[in-house]
């Protein structure tokens, strides 16, 4: 097993840092993973859509994962991995998605939640207060989950009022100390099943300005995509792009997450 994949199994919490807003979002990275060049700094990027008026387009380098990652053991059964079927599905469904790109960046590993069609994944969304708080924010977050759930995934979602019953917690911070606007953290077991997660969303931009409703809409959709197992593609028209200019899922976003959940978890490519 490649060393990087081994670290992915031993260090099971992954942090996705939403860097800036417009929205520049840091890539998911394992703790102690080797540094890779973040590419050109998009600090002066400008959106050509109406989003330019409501989103602050700020760029920043990637944020490193903390060293206190926690390994988990879920007790879930190992999935069936049929290499011939995986190859067939990727050949048939891969075009028009960024899943091959995602798998290449992860040493052939696919991460996803187990099928939950009878027992919905339980989500709790915190409410907050303060000068930057908008009572519409929790509903925008719930819409972000619904946008992905409506794609026919084998994963039902439900919002619960009791945080102690939730498997996914969505919380708010005034603003992050670094140039971030959101962060997703999820845990997986040795088989690649995602088993828990936390989303943190900022109420203010790094410079102190409040995040708008369009900003929360974009950030929430992006972070939920990470929670479901997606990473950053090179396609800048996708809501999962490292710098987001859209508030809705693209066709590639939709097809990509559908393919992730058609494939088994774990290392599916040599």
Order of alpha helices (4+ residues) and beta strands (2+ residues): alpha-beta-alpha-alpha-alpha-beta-beta-beta-alpha-beta-beta-beta-beta-alpha-alpha-beta
